[in-house]
Amino acid sequence: MCINIGALFGIATTYSERFVGFWLAYLEPGILYAISPLVLWWASKRLYKAPPQGSVLNEAVRVFRQACTNGGWRNLFRRNVSFWDSAKPSYIEARDGTIDLNKVVWDDLFVDEIKASIRACGIFFLIPIFLLADGGIGAMENTQSAAMKLDGAPNDLMNNFNSLAIIVFTPIMTWGIYPFFEKIGYPIKPMTRMFIGFQLAAINMIGGAIIQWKVYQTSPCGYYASTCAEVSDVSLWWQLVLYGIPAIGEIFVMVTSYEIAYSRAPARMKGLVYGLCLFNSAIAAIIGLACADAIQDPYLIWPYVALAVACFLCAFLFPTYYKDFNEPMKMFADPARQAGQLQVKQSEKQAMEEDRA
């Protein structure tokens, strides 16, 4: 919600540019950025600053390499056999009768954490489909607005209502809808939230297809409305649907994906997993740029239809294939616990060497 409060300043800069000048539109965000260092200085003493920790990536790579040894890679895509079990110290000890403490410096729980992190990243691969429906492929919604009657509104104003809708509906969901369903005994679980968000995106794209069809029907140039000298009689304010509905979907999808990224990753991998979660925005942008030249008259209806079908079908993967994410996760290990266990293993190794001596 706080992010979108900041994004809402886009409305002020839009009207400043139109009625005053570009100098004021640039000055407003410039002032906010100038204030930011002061806010960080004020908040610095109130923040918990965790000490630097070594990267867990090397250890995760070693776990993956261990899981691939002795033909374990064949189990990577098998449902009835766990690929990761072969990397657990308990499995290695049962198989070989001993453990090389120089190579195996992790425990069974850490392997489970890596497995959960990789599985969480699988959910993120579906997020670009939602993001494309939350703004369209390329500039198709801007192209649509260029053929519509403005009715006193700048054509670059509408996208700011996405932020406004999030600001309005976030407290409604947080303190209204979610507590109500928990109170009556039907809490909205994470994968149900993802399902609802994707279905809202599908509904949004259906609305976009209908609006685009109506623009084509009422434009003097028919199916070449975006390059026509005259605009359609359809009001630009109809695009509020295209920015309001997916904004509510973001509350379900994006917040839940951030929650999964944070809660399903080991302590030292949270930044990496969260970064992979946000990387989906870049993937959606790349797809949009790649398809930009194809998103033009007279085919502007079909991208809406394609995204509606994609969102509708992908929504069913969450309560079925990813239904295990609705269950509470075991407490993850933190770096201090891992360091303590490593020290214990090193002590055990030293004791074994002394016994041999």
Summary of the structure (lengths in Angstrom):
residues: 357
radius of gyration: 26.0
end to end distance: 63.6
largest distance: 94.6
contacts: 1044
relative contact order: 0.13
helix: 72%
strand: 1%
